[in-house]
């Protein structure tokens, strides 16, 4: 075996994998933050070290050869191993200082977490907090976040979770909307009312189905998947909508519609990678998050 293969640099494998996944030097450059000329040199170097052509050069980018395709799997395994090394090393840090990166839904990030984070900063001034508001799933295994606040229980291996509680949901409408359309008193009254629904998300449709009511996307004449914007549409009088009960009840321009219906609750979980969970700063922030979120759950 060529001894140069034993000295294969991870940065070369990283460059190969970035180009393989994006199909171009420009796309790979954006992913890993390197220049196109640097990536071009790295691709030539790894091909030289391996003694094989990994890409076909085409006018619109680079296409994997058979050898290149065969190497994608091992390269991904190498990337996972490097990330695991970084996770394990980070988990050994003992100082109650540094940065903790938290991801949570847009609504939780905007409404519930700011006062909790302010409390954390007062108690632990040496811990910096990065907050990533997102309704997308962030991958804790790849350090895109240290702690996630989830509305479901993650099932991935190597994650630890804690169930904080359940968030009560309610049905609400703006006073301006009810003044113009009246307040529904029975389920039959719903047919005469406008509802604010989701665009792609099917949770509200499934909720209606649970009560024996068949609706579809077109039932909702106003639709939005962004929860904060959704709530503003309800507040503006676009129709009846659903929200976390504490948010709706705290709004003076909103009326809760009580139909004696048992609406589902929204679970809330804290999640972290097990290699990082016992890092002092993450353990401390975890505890303060759990404490701070309890007032908003039942």
C-alpha positions in Angstrom: 0.0 0.0 0.0 1.2 3.5 -0.8 2.4 5.1 2.4 0.9 8.4 1.3 -2.5 6.9 1.8 -1.7 6.3 5.5 -1.1 10.1 5.8 -4.3 11.1 4.0 -5.3 14.5 5.5 -8.9 14.9 6.8 -9.1 18.3 5.1 -8.7 16.6 1.7 -11.4 14.1 2.5 -13.6 17.0 3.7 -13.0 18.8 0.4 -13.8 15.6 -1.6 -17.1 15.1 0.3 -18.2 18.7 0.0 -17.7 18.6 -3.8 -19.4 15.2 -4.0 -22.4 16.4 -2.1 -22.8 19.8 -3.9 -21.5 18.8 -7.4 -19.3 21.9 -7.8 -16.4 23.7 -6.4 -18.4 26.8 -5.9 -21.1 25.0 -3.9 -18.5 23.2 -1.8 -16.7 26.5 -1.1 -19.9 27.9 0.4 -20.3 24.8 2.6 -16.9 24.6 4.1 -15.8 28.3 3.8 -12.8 27.7 1.5 -11.9 29.3 -1.8 -12.6 27.5 -5.1 -8.8 27.5 -6.1 -8.0 25.9 -2.7 -10.7 23.3 -3.2 -9.4 22.6 -6.7 -5.9 22.0 -5.4 -7.2 19.7 -2.7 -9.2 17.6 -5.1 -6.1 17.2 -7.3 -4.0 16.3 -4.3 -6.4 13.7 -3.0 -6.6 12.1 -6.4 -2.8 12.1 -6.6 -2.5 10.5 -3.2 -5.1 7.9 -4.0 -3.9 7.3 -7.5 -7.4 7.5 -8.9 -9.7 10.0 -10.7 -12.6 10.9 -8.4 -14.5 13.3 -10.6 -15.3 13.9 -14.3 -14.8 17.6 -15.1 -17.9 18.9 -16.9 -18.9 22.4 -18.0 -21.6 22.6 -15.3 -19.6 21.1 -12.5 -18.1 17.9 -11.3 -19.6 14.4 -11.5 -18.4 11.5 -9.5 -16.5 8.6 -11.2 -17.2 5.0 -10.1 -14.3 5.2 -7.7 -15.5 8.5 -6.3 -19.0 7.1 -5.8 -17.5 4.1 -3.9 -15.6 6.5 -1.6 -18.5 8.6 -0.5 -19.7 6.1 2.1 -16.2 5.7 3.8 -15.7 9.5 3.6 -19.0 10.1 5.4 -18.0 7.6 8.1 -14.8 9.5 8.5 -16.7 12.7 8.9 -18.9 11.2 11.5 -15.9 9.9 13.4 -14.2 13.3 13.4 -17.4 14.9 14.7 -17.7 12.2 17.4 -14.1 13.0 18.5 -15.0 16.7 18.7 -18.1 15.9 20.7 -16.3 13.7 23.1 -13.5 16.2 23.6 -16.0 19.1 24.2 -17.8 17.0 26.7 -14.7 16.8 28.9 -14.5 20.5 29.4 -14.9 21.3 33.1 -15.2 25.1 33.2 -18.6 26.8 34.0 -18.0 29.1 31.1 -18.1 29.2 27.3 -21.0 29.1 24.8 -24.2 27.1 24.9 -26.1 26.9 21.6 -29.9 26.4 22.1 -32.4 25.7 19.3 -36.2 25.9 19.8 -39.3 26.6 17.8 -39.8 30.1 16.5 -42.7 30.7 19.0 -40.8 29.3 22.0 -37.7 31.3 21.1 -39.6 34.5 20.7 -42.1 34.2 23.6 -40.8 32.0 26.3 -37.0 31.8 26.1 -35.9 35.5 26.2 -36.7 36.0 29.9 -35.3 32.6 30.8 -32.1 33.4 28.9 -31.9 36.8 30.6 -32.1 35.0 34.0 -29.4 32.6 32.9 -27.1 35.5 31.9 -27.7 37.2 35.3 -26.8 34.0 37.2 -24.0 32.8 34.9 -22.3 35.8 33.3 -19.4 33.7 31.9 -21.8 31.5 29.9 -22.7 32.9 26.5 -26.0 31.8 24.9 -26.6 31.4 21.2 -30.3 31.0 20.3 -31.4 29.4 17.0 -35.1 30.0 16.4 -36.2 27.3 13.9 -39.1 25.0 13.3 -36.8 22.7 11.5 -35.0 19.8 13.2 -31.5 20.7 14.2 -29.0 17.9 14.4 -27.6 17.6 17.9 -25.3 14.9 16.8 -23.4 17.3 14.5 -23.2 20.1 17.0 -25.7 22.4 15.2 -27.0 22.9 18.7 -26.0 21.9 22.3 -29.5 21.8 23.7 -32.8 21.5 21.8 -36.3 22.4 23.1 -38.5 20.1 21.2 -42.3 19.7 21.0 -41.8 15.9 20.5 -39.6 13.3 22.0 -36.5 12.7 19.8 -35.8 9.0 19.2 -32.2 9.2 17.9 -29.5 7.2 19.6 -26.9 9.0 21.7 -29.4 11.6 22.8 -30.7 12.2 26.3 -34.1 13.8 26.9 -36.2 15.2 29.7 -40.0 15.6 29.6 -40.7 19.0 31.1 -44.5 18.8 30.8 -47.4 19.6 28.5 -48.4 22.9 27.1 -52.2 23.6 27.1 -53.7 24.7 23.8 -56.7 26.9 23.3 -59.0 28.2 20.6 -59.1 32.0 20.1 -60.4 34.8 18.0 -59.9 38.6 17.9 -62.5 40.7 19.5 -62.8 42.5 16.1 -63.6 39.3 14.4 -66.2 38.2 16.9 -67.9 41.6 16.8 -68.4 41.1 13.1 -69.2 37.4 13.0 -70.5 36.4 16.4 -69.1 33.8 18.8 -69.5 30.1 17.8 -71.5 28.3 20.5 -71.6 24.7 19.1 -69.5 22.6 16.7 -72.3 23.2 14.1 -71.6 26.9 14.2 -68.1 26.4 12.9 -69.4 26.1 9.3 -70.3 29.8 9.4 -66.9 30.9 10.6 -63.5 31.5 9.1 -60.5 29.7 10.5 -56.8 30.5 10.2 -55.1 27.3 9.2 -51.7 26.0 8.2 -50.3 25.9 4.7 -48.4 22.6 4.6 -48.6 21.4 8.2 -51.6 19.1 8.6 -51.9 19.2 12.4 -55.1 21.3 12.5 -56.7 19.2 9.8 -55.9 16.1 11.9 -57.2 17.8 15.0 -60.6 18.4 13.3 -60.7 14.8 12.2 -60.3 13.7 15.8 -63.6 15.4 16.5 -65.3 13.8 13.5 -65.1 16.9 11.4 -63.8 16.5 7.8 -61.9 19.5 6.6 -59.1 20.0 4.1 -56.6 22.7 3.3 -59.1 24.7 1.3 -61.4 25.0 4.3 -59.0 27.6 5.6 -59.1 30.8 3.6 -56.0 32.2 5.4 -53.1 29.8 5.8 -49.6 30.2 7.2 -47.0 27.7 8.7 -45.0 30.2 10.6 -46.5 30.2 14.1 -45.7 33.8 15.0 -47.1 35.1 11.8 -50.1 32.7 12.2 -50.9 34.3 15.5 -50.7 37.8 14.1 -53.2 36.8 11.5 -55.6 35.6 14.2 -55.0 38.9 16.2 -55.7 40.9 13.0 -59.2 39.3 12.7 -58.6 36.8 9.9 -60.6 34.1 11.8 -60.6 31.6 14.6 -57.3 30.1 15.4 -55.3 27.9 17.8 -52.4 28.8 20.1 -50.7 28.1 23.3 -53.2 28.9 26.0 -51.0 31.2 28.0 -50.2 33.3 25.0 -53.8 33.7 24.0 -55.1 34.4 27.5 -52.5 37.1 28.0 -53.6 39.1 24.9 -56.3 41.8 25.8 -57.5 41.9 22.1 -58.2 38.2 22.0 -61.1 36.1 23.4 -60.8 32.5 24.2 -63.6 30.4 22.6 -64.6 27.7 25.2 -66.5 24.9 23.5 -65.9 22.4 26.3 -63.6 20.5 23.8 -60.6 18.6 25.1 -57.9 20.0 22.8 -54.7 18.0 22.6 -51.7 19.3 24.6 -48.2 20.1 23.2 -45.4 18.1 24.9 -42.1 19.9 25.6 -38.8 18.1 25.9 -35.2 19.1 26.5 -32.7 17.2 24.5 -28.9 17.1 24.3 -26.2 14.8 23.0 -25.2 12.4 25.8 -21.5 13.2 25.3 -22.2 16.9 26.0 -25.0 16.6 28.6 -22.6 16.5 31.6 -20.4 19.3 30.5 -20.8 21.8 33.4 -22.0 24.8 31.4 -24.5 22.6 29.4 -25.7 20.9 32.6 -26.2 24.3 34.3 -28.1 25.8 31.3 -30.2 22.6 31.0 -31.3 22.9 34.6 -32.1 26.6 34.3 -34.1 25.9 31.1 -36.1 23.1 32.8 -36.8 25.4 35.7 -37.8 28.4 33.6 -40.0 26.4 31.2 -42.1 24.8 33.9 -44.4 27.8 34.4 -45.6 27.6 30.8 -46.4 23.8 31.0 -49.1 21.8 32.8 
